[in-house]
Amino acid sequence: MNFGKVLIVAGILLIVLGGFITLGGKLPPLGRLPGDIVYRSGNVTFYFPLTTMILISITLSFLLRLLR
């Protein structure tokens, strides 16, 4: 693995982490995004975080692509 790529990924992660810390209360938390499906009926709750899964998949794909 190239050391330059490691530094780039570490920098991107720090920027994202800093953004989450700075905008923490202003952004909707993961799991409560528009497109996440929640069905409640009596004692049954069905939760399907569709949008959250897509965002995590895109983010991980981008990071893994940088590490190649």
mmJSON file of the N, C-alpha and C atoms, coordinates in Angstrom:
{"data_MODEL":{"atom_site":{
"group_PDB":["ATOM","ATOM","ATOM","ATOM","ATOM","ATOM","ATOM","ATOM","ATOM","ATOM","ATOM","ATOM","ATOM","ATOM","ATOM","ATOM","ATOM","ATOM","ATOM","ATOM","ATOM","ATOM","ATOM","ATOM","ATOM","ATOM","ATOM","ATOM","ATOM","ATOM","ATOM","ATOM","ATOM","ATOM","ATOM","ATOM","ATOM","ATOM","ATOM","ATOM","ATOM","ATOM","ATOM","ATOM","ATOM","ATOM","ATOM","ATOM","ATOM","ATOM","ATOM","ATOM","ATOM","ATOM","ATOM","ATOM","ATOM","ATOM","ATOM","ATOM","ATOM","ATOM","ATOM","ATOM","ATOM","ATOM","ATOM","ATOM","ATOM","ATOM","ATOM","ATOM","ATOM","ATOM","ATOM","ATOM","ATOM","ATOM","ATOM","ATOM","ATOM","ATOM","ATOM","ATOM","ATOM","ATOM","ATOM","ATOM","ATOM","ATOM","ATOM","ATOM","ATOM","ATOM","ATOM","ATOM","ATOM","ATOM","ATOM","ATOM","ATOM","ATOM","ATOM","ATOM","ATOM","ATOM","ATOM","ATOM","ATOM","ATOM","ATOM","ATOM","ATOM","ATOM","ATOM","ATOM","ATOM","ATOM","ATOM","ATOM","ATOM","ATOM","ATOM","ATOM","ATOM","ATOM","ATOM","ATOM","ATOM","ATOM","ATOM","ATOM","ATOM","ATOM","ATOM","ATOM","ATOM","ATOM","ATOM","ATOM","ATOM","ATOM","ATOM","ATOM","ATOM","ATOM","ATOM","ATOM","ATOM","ATOM","ATOM","ATOM","ATOM","ATOM","ATOM","ATOM","ATOM","ATOM","ATOM","ATOM","ATOM","ATOM","ATOM","ATOM","ATOM","ATOM","ATOM","ATOM","ATOM","ATOM","ATOM","ATOM","ATOM","ATOM","ATOM","ATOM","ATOM","ATOM","ATOM","ATOM","ATOM","ATOM","ATOM","ATOM","ATOM","ATOM","ATOM","ATOM","ATOM","ATOM","ATOM","ATOM","ATOM","ATOM","ATOM","ATOM","ATOM","ATOM","ATOM","ATOM","ATOM","ATOM","ATOM","ATOM"],
"id":[1,2,3,4,5,6,7,8,9,10,11,12,13,14,15,16,17,18,19,20,21,22,23,24,25,26,27,28,29,30,31,32,33,34,35,36,37,38,39,40,41,42,43,44,45,46,47,48,49,50,51,52,53,54,55,56,57,58,59,60,61,62,63,64,65,66,67,68,69,70,71,72,73,74,75,76,77,78,79,80,81,82,83,84,85,86,87,88,89,90,91,92,93,94,95,96,97,98,99,100,101,102,103,104,105,106,107,108,109,110,111,112,113,114,115,116,117,118,119,120,121,122,123,124,125,126,127,128,129,130,131,132,133,134,135,136,137,138,139,140,141,142,143,144,145,146,147,148,149,150,151,152,153,154,155,156,157,158,159,160,161,162,163,164,165,166,167,168,169,170,171,172,173,174,175,176,177,178,179,180,181,182,183,184,185,186,187,188,189,190,191,192,193,194,195,196,197,198,199,200,201,202,203,204],
"type_symbol":["N","C","C","N","C","C","N","C","C","N","C","C","N","C","C","N","C","C","N","C","C","N","C","C","N","C","C","N","C","C","N","C","C","N","C","C","N","C","C","N","C","C","N","C","C","N","C","C","N","C","C","N","C","C","N","C","C","N","C","C","N","C","C","N","C","C","N","C","C","N","C","C","N","C","C","N","C","C","N","C","C","N","C","C","N","C","C","N","C","C","N","C","C","N","C","C","N","C","C","N","C","C","N","C","C","N","C","C","N","C","C","N","C","C","N","C","C","N","C","C","N","C","C","N","C","C","N","C","C","N","C","C","N","C","C","N","C","C","N","C","C","N","C","C","N","C","C","N","C","C","N","C","C","N","C","C","N","C","C","N","C","C","N","C","C","N","C","C","N","C","C","N","C","C","N","C","C","N","C","C","N","C","C","N","C","C","N","C","C","N","C","C","N","C","C","N","C","C","N","C","C","N","C","C"],
"label_atom_id":["N","CA","C","N","CA","C","N","CA","C","N","CA","C","N","CA","C","N","CA","C","N","CA","C","N","CA","C","N","CA","C","N","CA","C","N","CA","C","N","CA","C","N","CA","C","N","CA","C","N","CA","C","N","CA","C","N","CA","C","N","CA","C","N","CA","C","N","CA","C","N","CA","C","N","CA","C","N","CA","C","N","CA","C","N","CA","C","N","CA","C","N","CA","C","N","CA","C","N","CA","C","N","CA","C","N","CA","C","N","CA","C","N","CA","C","N","CA","C","N","CA","C","N","CA","C","N","CA","C","N","CA","C","N","CA","C","N","CA","C","N","CA","C","N","CA","C","N","CA","C","N","CA","C","N","CA","C","N","CA","C","N","CA","C","N","CA","C","N","CA","C","N","CA","C","N","CA","C","N","CA","C","N","CA","C","N","CA","C","N","CA","C","N","CA","C","N","CA","C","N","CA","C","N","CA","C","N","CA","C","N","CA","C","N","CA","C","N","CA","C","N","CA","C","N","CA","C","N","CA","C","N","CA","C","N","CA","C"],
"label_alt_id":[null,null,null,null,null,null,null,null,null,null,null,null,null,null,null,null,null,null,null,null,null,null,null,null,null,null,null,null,null,null,null,null,null,null,null,null,null,null,null,null,null,null,null,null,null,null,null,null,null,null,null,null,null,null,null,null,null,null,null,null,null,null,null,null,null,null,null,null,null,null,null,null,null,null,null,null,null,null,null,null,null,null,null,null,null,null,null,null,null,null,null,null,null,null,null,null,null,null,null,null,null,null,null,null,null,null,null,null,null,null,null,null,null,null,null,null,null,null,null,null,null,null,null,null,null,null,null,null,null,null,null,null,null,null,null,null,null,null,null,null,null,null,null,null,null,null,null,null,null,null,null,null,null,null,null,null,null,null,null,null,null,null,null,null,null,null,null,null,null,null,null,null,null,null,null,null,null,null,null,null,null,null,null,null,null,null,null,null,null,null,null,null,null,null,null,null,null,null,null,null,null,null,null,null],
"label_comp_id":["MET","MET","MET","ASN","ASN","ASN","PHE","PHE","PHE","GLY","GLY","GLY","LYS","LYS","LYS","VAL","VAL","VAL","LEU","LEU","LEU","ILE","ILE","ILE","VAL","VAL","VAL","ALA","ALA","ALA","GLY","GLY","GLY","ILE","ILE","ILE","LEU","LEU","LEU","LEU","LEU","LEU","ILE","ILE","ILE","VAL","VAL","VAL","LEU","LEU","LEU","GLY","GLY","GLY","GLY","GLY","GLY","PHE","PHE","PHE","ILE","ILE","ILE","THR","THR","THR","LEU","LEU","LEU","GLY","GLY","GLY","GLY","GLY","GLY","LYS","LYS","LYS","LEU","LEU","LEU","PRO","PRO","PRO","PRO","PRO","PRO","LEU","LEU","LEU","GLY","GLY","GLY","ARG","ARG","ARG","LEU","LEU","LEU","PRO","PRO","PRO","GLY","GLY","GLY","ASP","ASP","ASP","ILE","ILE","ILE","VAL","VAL","VAL","TYR","TYR","TYR","ARG","ARG","ARG","SER","SER","SER","GLY","GLY","GLY","ASN","ASN","ASN","VAL","VAL","VAL","THR","THR","THR","PHE","PHE","PHE","TYR","TYR","TYR","PHE","PHE","PHE","PRO","PRO","PRO","LEU","LEU","LEU","THR","THR","THR","THR","THR","THR","MET","MET","MET","ILE","ILE","ILE","LEU","LEU","LEU","ILE","ILE","ILE","SER","SER","SER","ILE","ILE","ILE","THR","THR","THR","LEU","LEU","LEU","SER","SER","SER","PHE","PHE","PHE","LEU","LEU","LEU","LEU","LEU","LEU","ARG","ARG","ARG","LEU","LEU","LEU","LEU","LEU","LEU","ARG","ARG","ARG"],
"label_asym_id":["A","A","A","A","A","A","A","A","A","A","A","A","A","A","A","A","A","A","A","A","A","A","A","A","A","A","A","A","A","A","A","A","A","A","A","A","A","A","A","A","A","A","A","A","A","A","A","A","A","A","A","A","A","A","A","A","A","A","A","A","A","A","A","A","A","A","A","A","A","A","A","A","A","A","A","A","A","A","A","A","A","A","A","A","A","A","A","A","A","A","A","A","A","A","A","A","A","A","A","A","A","A","A","A","A","A","A","A","A","A","A","A","A","A","A","A","A","A","A","A","A","A","A","A","A","A","A","A","A","A","A","A","A","A","A","A","A","A","A","A","A","A","A","A","A","A","A","A","A","A","A","A","A","A","A","A","A","A","A","A","A","A","A","A","A","A","A","A","A","A","A","A","A","A","A","A","A","A","A","A","A","A","A","A","A","A","A","A","A","A","A","A","A","A","A","A","A","A","A","A","A","A","A","A"],
"label_entity_id":["1","1","1","1","1","1","1","1","1","1","1","1","1","1","1","1","1","1","1","1","1","1","1","1","1","1","1","1","1","1","1","1","1","1","1","1","1","1","1","1","1","1","1","1","1","1","1","1","1","1","1","1","1","1","1","1","1","1","1","1","1","1","1","1","1","1","1","1","1","1","1","1","1","1","1","1","1","1","1","1","1","1","1","1","1","1","1","1","1","1","1","1","1","1","1","1","1","1","1","1","1","1","1","1","1","1","1","1","1","1","1","1","1","1","1","1","1","1","1","1","1","1","1","1","1","1","1","1","1","1","1","1","1","1","1","1","1","1","1","1","1","1","1","1","1","1","1","1","1","1","1","1","1","1","1","1","1","1","1","1","1","1","1","1","1","1","1","1","1","1","1","1","1","1","1","1","1","1","1","1","1","1","1","1","1","1","1","1","1","1","1","1","1","1","1","1","1","1","1","1","1","1","1","1"],
"label_seq_id":[1,1,1,2,2,2,3,3,3,4,4,4,5,5,5,6,6,6,7,7,7,8,8,8,9,9,9,10,10,10,11,11,11,12,12,12,13,13,13,14,14,14,15,15,15,16,16,16,17,17,17,18,18,18,19,19,19,20,20,20,21,21,21,22,22,22,23,23,23,24,24,24,25,25,25,26,26,26,27,27,27,28,28,28,29,29,29,30,30,30,31,31,31,32,32,32,33,33,33,34,34,34,35,35,35,36,36,36,37,37,37,38,38,38,39,39,39,40,40,40,41,41,41,42,42,42,43,43,43,44,44,44,45,45,45,46,46,46,47,47,47,48,48,48,49,49,49,50,50,50,51,51,51,52,52,52,53,53,53,54,54,54,55,55,55,56,56,56,57,57,57,58,58,58,59,59,59,60,60,60,61,61,61,62,62,62,63,63,63,64,64,64,65,65,65,66,66,66,67,67,67,68,68,68],
"pdbx_PDB_ins_code":[null,null,null,null,null,null,null,null,null,null,null,null,null,null,null,null,null,null,null,null,null,null,null,null,null,null,null,null,null,null,null,null,null,null,null,null,null,null,null,null,null,null,null,null,null,null,null,null,null,null,null,null,null,null,null,null,null,null,null,null,null,null,null,null,null,null,null,null,null,null,null,null,null,null,null,null,null,null,null,null,null,null,null,null,null,null,null,null,null,null,null,null,null,null,null,null,null,null,null,null,null,null,null,null,null,null,null,null,null,null,null,null,null,null,null,null,null,null,null,null,null,null,null,null,null,null,null,null,null,null,null,null,null,null,null,null,null,null,null,null,null,null,null,null,null,null,null,null,null,null,null,null,null,null,null,null,null,null,null,null,null,null,null,null,null,null,null,null,null,null,null,null,null,null,null,null,null,null,null,null,null,null,null,null,null,null,null,null,null,null,null,null,null,null,null,null,null,null,null,null,null,null,null,null],
"Cartn_x":[0.853,0.0,0.9,0.53,1.3,1.028,2.089,1.954,1.162,1.273,0.521,-0.982,-1.411,-2.839,-3.341,-2.519,-2.903,-3.095,-2.206,-2.337,-3.581,-3.893,-5.09,-6.339,-6.427,-7.598,-7.713,-6.591,-6.621,-7.097,-6.651,-7.098,-8.582,-9.08,-10.513,-11.324,-10.877,-11.588,-11.609,-10.503,-10.464,-11.388,-11.456,-12.365,-13.815,-14.16,-15.53,-15.863,-14.943,-15.162,-15.323,-14.498,-14.621,-15.947,-16.415,-17.718,-18.851,-18.77,-19.802,-19.791,-18.619,-18.534,-19.062,-18.686,-19.111,-20.612,-21.137,-22.541,-23.407,-22.913,-23.571,-25.043,-25.471,-26.867,-27.721,-27.091,-27.835,-28.157,-27.402,-27.625,-28.518,-29.368,-30.164,-29.245,-29.443,-28.565,-28.8,-27.756,-27.918,-28.962,-29.816,-30.893,-32.214,-32.186,-33.418,-33.466,-32.874,-32.845,-34.133,-34.482,-35.634,-35.353,-36.278,-36.081,-35.868,-35.555,-35.479,-36.903,-37.198,-38.565,-38.753,-39.771,-40.127,-41.622,-41.981,-43.386,-43.654,-44.594,-44.95,-46.419,-46.686,-48.058,-48.146,-48.783,-48.918,-47.564,-47.246,-45.975,-44.881,-45.167,-44.224,-43.663,-42.343,-41.681,-40.753,-40.936,-40.075,-39.285,-37.961,-37.083,-36.18,-36.195,-35.369,-34.672,-33.404,-32.686,-32.119,-32.976,-32.573,-31.593,-31.936,-31.077,-29.751,-29.796,-28.576,-27.647,-28.199,-27.374,-26.745,-27.492,-26.952,-25.812,-25.988,-24.92,-23.668,-23.832,-22.682,-21.992,-22.757,-22.189,-21.384,-21.925,-21.21,-19.927,-20.006,-18.829,-17.745,-18.118,-17.13,-16.554,-17.375,-16.876,-15.855,-16.136,-15.207,-13.887,-13.961,-12.738,-11.928,-12.593,-11.874,-11.276,-11.945,-11.407,-10.118,-10.074,-8.861,-7.695,-7.984,-6.924,-6.353,-6.994,-6.497,-5.259],
"Cartn_y":[-1.178,0.0,1.243,2.206,3.428,4.346,4.875,5.726,6.99,7.502,8.694,8.464,7.284,6.957,6.858,6.308,6.198,7.584,8.509,9.876,10.565,10.333,10.932,10.409,9.1,8.506,8.993,9.068,9.56,11.012,11.826,13.216,13.334,12.53,12.552,12.119,11.084,10.625,11.702,12.41,13.484,14.639,14.959,16.017,15.616,14.381,13.899,13.878,13.384,13.348,14.76,15.685,17.076,17.69,17.352,17.837,17.303,16.017,15.439,16.082,16.362,16.983,18.42,19.158,20.549,20.68,19.851,19.951,18.909,18.337,17.222,17.391,18.495,18.679,19.138,19.573,20.128,19.092,17.998,16.969,15.869,15.285,14.156,12.965,12.273,11.148,9.991,9.203,8.019,7.116,6.557,5.731,6.458,7.756,8.558,9.459,9.002,9.776,9.561,10.515,10.286,9.069,8.172,6.945,5.732,5.927,4.822,4.429,3.151,2.671,2.157,2.682,2.23,1.941,0.724,0.338,-0.093,0.572,0.237,-0.153,-1.288,-1.752,-2.576,-2.027,-2.749,-3.015,-4.293,-4.689,-4.965,-4.742,-5.072,-3.791,-3.75,-2.645,-3.234,-2.816,-3.242,-2.028,-2.174,-1.066,-1.495,-0.746,-1.033,0.257,0.448,1.707,1.759,1.89,1.841,2.958,4.191,5.327,5.27,4.903,4.797,3.741,2.594,1.535,1.984,2.733,3.217,4.205,5.13,6.097,5.409,4.443,3.715,2.931,2.32,1.565,2.461,3.622,4.556,5.043,5.371,5.855,4.788,3.566,2.489,2.151,2.167,1.902,2.953,4.215,5.295,5.131,4.835,4.679,3.471,2.364,1.18,1.406,2.193,2.517,3.346,4.237,5.034,4.17,3.101,2.243,1.285,1.15,0.247,0.733],
"Cartn_z":[0.0,0.0,0.0,-0.79,-0.921,0.273,0.859,2.043,1.739,0.527,0.136,0.175,-0.273,-0.237,1.198,2.063,3.475,4.072,3.748,4.255,3.699,2.436,1.846,2.526,2.715,3.366,4.807,5.516,6.899,6.938,5.998,5.939,5.653,4.727,4.416,5.623,6.31,7.507,8.589,8.762,9.756,9.373,8.091,7.641,7.882,7.549,7.761,9.242,10.061,11.507,12.064,11.62,12.057,11.641,10.443,9.992,10.844,11.207,12.071,13.45,13.97,15.292,15.237,14.198,14.07,13.824,12.941,12.558,13.262,14.327,15.005,15.276,15.834,16.163,14.998,13.906,12.781,11.705,11.662,10.656,11.207,10.358,10.85,11.112,12.211,12.513,11.546,11.34,10.508,11.141,10.334,10.833,10.89,10.736,10.725,9.498,8.432,7.197,6.407,5.543,4.666,3.781,3.699,2.931,3.812,5.078,6.027,6.397,6.304,6.482,7.902,8.591,9.94,9.949,10.36,10.46,11.895,12.548,13.932,13.974,14.602,14.749,16.025,17.031,18.298,18.933,19.127,19.744,18.718,17.442,16.38,15.773,15.648,14.959,13.906,12.658,11.556,11.098,11.058,10.718,9.573,8.472,7.304,6.879,7.286,7.012,5.591,4.607,3.204,2.839,3.121,2.774,3.527,4.789,5.582,4.999,4.594,4.008,2.7,1.893,0.62,0.864,1.806,2.117,2.642,3.522,4.061,2.954,2.061,0.949,0.015,-0.325,-1.203,-0.54,0.748,1.476,1.545,1.905,1.99,0.621,-0.425,-1.778,-2.193,-1.88,-2.21,-1.46,-0.163,0.627,0.172,-0.118,-0.581,-1.962,-2.79,-4.108,-3.977,-2.991,-2.767,-2.306,-1.596,-1.066,-2.106,-3.247,-4.289,-4.928],
"occupancy":[1.0,1.0,1.0,1.0,1.0,1.0,1.0,1.0,1.0,1.0,1.0,1.0,1.0,1.0,1.0,1.0,1.0,1.0,1.0,1.0,1.0,1.0,1.0,1.0,1.0,1.0,1.0,1.0,1.0,1.0,1.0,1.0,1.0,1.0,1.0,1.0,1.0,1.0,1.0,1.0,1.0,1.0,1.0,1.0,1.0,1.0,1.0,1.0,1.0,1.0,1.0,1.0,1.0,1.0,1.0,1.0,1.0,1.0,1.0,1.0,1.0,1.0,1.0,1.0,1.0,1.0,1.0,1.0,1.0,1.0,1.0,1.0,1.0,1.0,1.0,1.0,1.0,1.0,1.0,1.0,1.0,1.0,1.0,1.0,1.0,1.0,1.0,1.0,1.0,1.0,1.0,1.0,1.0,1.0,1.0,1.0,1.0,1.0,1.0,1.0,1.0,1.0,1.0,1.0,1.0,1.0,1.0,1.0,1.0,1.0,1.0,1.0,1.0,1.0,1.0,1.0,1.0,1.0,1.0,1.0,1.0,1.0,1.0,1.0,1.0,1.0,1.0,1.0,1.0,1.0,1.0,1.0,1.0,1.0,1.0,1.0,1.0,1.0,1.0,1.0,1.0,1.0,1.0,1.0,1.0,1.0,1.0,1.0,1.0,1.0,1.0,1.0,1.0,1.0,1.0,1.0,1.0,1.0,1.0,1.0,1.0,1.0,1.0,1.0,1.0,1.0,1.0,1.0,1.0,1.0,1.0,1.0,1.0,1.0,1.0,1.0,1.0,1.0,1.0,1.0,1.0,1.0,1.0,1.0,1.0,1.0,1.0,1.0,1.0,1.0,1.0,1.0,1.0,1.0,1.0,1.0,1.0,1.0,1.0,1.0,1.0,1.0,1.0,1.0],
"B_iso_or_equiv":[0.0,0.0,0.0,0.0,0.0,0.0,0.0,0.0,0.0,0.0,0.0,0.0,0.0,0.0,0.0,0.0,0.0,0.0,0.0,0.0,0.0,0.0,0.0,0.0,0.0,0.0,0.0,0.0,0.0,0.0,0.0,0.0,0.0,0.0,0.0,0.0,0.0,0.0,0.0,0.0,0.0,0.0,0.0,0.0,0.0,0.0,0.0,0.0,0.0,0.0,0.0,0.0,0.0,0.0,0.0,0.0,0.0,0.0,0.0,0.0,0.0,0.0,0.0,0.0,0.0,0.0,0.0,0.0,0.0,0.0,0.0,0.0,0.0,0.0,0.0,0.0,0.0,0.0,0.0,0.0,0.0,0.0,0.0,0.0,0.0,0.0,0.0,0.0,0.0,0.0,0.0,0.0,0.0,0.0,0.0,0.0,0.0,0.0,0.0,0.0,0.0,0.0,0.0,0.0,0.0,0.0,0.0,0.0,0.0,0.0,0.0,0.0,0.0,0.0,0.0,0.0,0.0,0.0,0.0,0.0,0.0,0.0,0.0,0.0,0.0,0.0,0.0,0.0,0.0,0.0,0.0,0.0,0.0,0.0,0.0,0.0,0.0,0.0,0.0,0.0,0.0,0.0,0.0,0.0,0.0,0.0,0.0,0.0,0.0,0.0,0.0,0.0,0.0,0.0,0.0,0.0,0.0,0.0,0.0,0.0,0.0,0.0,0.0,0.0,0.0,0.0,0.0,0.0,0.0,0.0,0.0,0.0,0.0,0.0,0.0,0.0,0.0,0.0,0.0,0.0,0.0,0.0,0.0,0.0,0.0,0.0,0.0,0.0,0.0,0.0,0.0,0.0,0.0,0.0,0.0,0.0,0.0,0.0,0.0,0.0,0.0,0.0,0.0,0.0],
"pdbx_formal_charge":[null,null,null,null,null,null,null,null,null,null,null,null,null,null,null,null,null,null,null,null,null,null,null,null,null,null,null,null,null,null,null,null,null,null,null,null,null,null,null,null,null,null,null,null,null,null,null,null,null,null,null,null,null,null,null,null,null,null,null,null,null,null,null,null,null,null,null,null,null,null,null,null,null,null,null,null,null,null,null,null,null,null,null,null,null,null,null,null,null,null,null,null,null,null,null,null,null,null,null,null,null,null,null,null,null,null,null,null,null,null,null,null,null,null,null,null,null,null,null,null,null,null,null,null,null,null,null,null,null,null,null,null,null,null,null,null,null,null,null,null,null,null,null,null,null,null,null,null,null,null,null,null,null,null,null,null,null,null,null,null,null,null,null,null,null,null,null,null,null,null,null,null,null,null,null,null,null,null,null,null,null,null,null,null,null,null,null,null,null,null,null,null,null,null,null,null,null,null,null,null,null,null,null,null],
"auth_seq_id":[1,1,1,2,2,2,3,3,3,4,4,4,5,5,5,6,6,6,7,7,7,8,8,8,9,9,9,10,10,10,11,11,11,12,12,12,13,13,13,14,14,14,15,15,15,16,16,16,17,17,17,18,18,18,19,19,19,20,20,20,21,21,21,22,22,22,23,23,23,24,24,24,25,25,25,26,26,26,27,27,27,28,28,28,29,29,29,30,30,30,31,31,31,32,32,32,33,33,33,34,34,34,35,35,35,36,36,36,37,37,37,38,38,38,39,39,39,40,40,40,41,41,41,42,42,42,43,43,43,44,44,44,45,45,45,46,46,46,47,47,47,48,48,48,49,49,49,50,50,50,51,51,51,52,52,52,53,53,53,54,54,54,55,55,55,56,56,56,57,57,57,58,58,58,59,59,59,60,60,60,61,61,61,62,62,62,63,63,63,64,64,64,65,65,65,66,66,66,67,67,67,68,68,68],
"auth_comp_id":["MET","MET","MET","ASN","ASN","ASN","PHE","PHE","PHE","GLY","GLY","GLY","LYS","LYS","LYS","VAL","VAL","VAL","LEU","LEU","LEU","ILE","ILE","ILE","VAL","VAL","VAL","ALA","ALA","ALA","GLY","GLY","GLY","ILE","ILE","ILE","LEU","LEU","LEU","LEU","LEU","LEU","ILE","ILE","ILE","VAL","VAL","VAL","LEU","LEU","LEU","GLY","GLY","GLY","GLY","GLY","GLY","PHE","PHE","PHE","ILE","ILE","ILE","THR","THR","THR","LEU","LEU","LEU","GLY","GLY","GLY","GLY","GLY","GLY","LYS","LYS","LYS","LEU","LEU","LEU","PRO","PRO","PRO","PRO","PRO","PRO","LEU","LEU","LEU","GLY","GLY","GLY","ARG","ARG","ARG","LEU","LEU","LEU","PRO","PRO","PRO","GLY","GLY","GLY","ASP","ASP","ASP","ILE","ILE","ILE","VAL","VAL","VAL","TYR","TYR","TYR","ARG","ARG","ARG","SER","SER","SER","GLY","GLY","GLY","ASN","ASN","ASN","VAL","VAL","VAL","THR","THR","THR","PHE","PHE","PHE","TYR","TYR","TYR","PHE","PHE","PHE","PRO","PRO","PRO","LEU","LEU","LEU","THR","THR","THR","THR","THR","THR","MET","MET","MET","ILE","ILE","ILE","LEU","LEU","LEU","ILE","ILE","ILE","SER","SER","SER","ILE","ILE","ILE","THR","THR","THR","LEU","LEU","LEU","SER","SER","SER","PHE","PHE","PHE","LEU","LEU","LEU","LEU","LEU","LEU","ARG","ARG","ARG","LEU","LEU","LEU","LEU","LEU","LEU","ARG","ARG","ARG"],
"auth_asym_id":["A","A","A","A","A","A","A","A","A","A","A","A","A","A","A","A","A","A","A","A","A","A","A","A","A","A","A","A","A","A","A","A","A","A","A","A","A","A","A","A","A","A","A","A","A","A","A","A","A","A","A","A","A","A","A","A","A","A","A","A","A","A","A","A","A","A","A","A","A","A","A","A","A","A","A","A","A","A","A","A","A","A","A","A","A","A","A","A","A","A","A","A","A","A","A","A","A","A","A","A","A","A","A","A","A","A","A","A","A","A","A","A","A","A","A","A","A","A","A","A","A","A","A","A","A","A","A","A","A","A","A","A","A","A","A","A","A","A","A","A","A","A","A","A","A","A","A","A","A","A","A","A","A","A","A","A","A","A","A","A","A","A","A","A","A","A","A","A","A","A","A","A","A","A","A","A","A","A","A","A","A","A","A","A","A","A","A","A","A","A","A","A","A","A","A","A","A","A","A","A","A","A","A","A"],
"auth_atom_id":["N","CA","C","N","CA","C","N","CA","C","N","CA","C","N","CA","C","N","CA","C","N","CA","C","N","CA","C","N","CA","C","N","CA","C","N","CA","C","N","CA","C","N","CA","C","N","CA","C","N","CA","C","N","CA","C","N","CA","C","N","CA","C","N","CA","C","N","CA","C","N","CA","C","N","CA","C","N","CA","C","N","CA","C","N","CA","C","N","CA","C","N","CA","C","N","CA","C","N","CA","C","N","CA","C","N","CA","C","N","CA","C","N","CA","C","N","CA","C","N","CA","C","N","CA","C","N","CA","C","N","CA","C","N","CA","C","N","CA","C","N","CA","C","N","CA","C","N","CA","C","N","CA","C","N","CA","C","N","CA","C","N","CA","C","N","CA","C","N","CA","C","N","CA","C","N","CA","C","N","CA","C","N","CA","C","N","CA","C","N","CA","C","N","CA","C","N","CA","C","N","CA","C","N","CA","C","N","CA","C","N","CA","C","N","CA","C","N","CA","C","N","CA","C","N","CA","C","N","CA","C","N","CA","C","N","CA","C"],
"pdbx_PDB_model_num":[1,1,1,1,1,1,1,1,1,1,1,1,1,1,1,1,1,1,1,1,1,1,1,1,1,1,1,1,1,1,1,1,1,1,1,1,1,1,1,1,1,1,1,1,1,1,1,1,1,1,1,1,1,1,1,1,1,1,1,1,1,1,1,1,1,1,1,1,1,1,1,1,1,1,1,1,1,1,1,1,1,1,1,1,1,1,1,1,1,1,1,1,1,1,1,1,1,1,1,1,1,1,1,1,1,1,1,1,1,1,1,1,1,1,1,1,1,1,1,1,1,1,1,1,1,1,1,1,1,1,1,1,1,1,1,1,1,1,1,1,1,1,1,1,1,1,1,1,1,1,1,1,1,1,1,1,1,1,1,1,1,1,1,1,1,1,1,1,1,1,1,1,1,1,1,1,1,1,1,1,1,1,1,1,1,1,1,1,1,1,1,1,1,1,1,1,1,1,1,1,1,1,1,1]
}}}
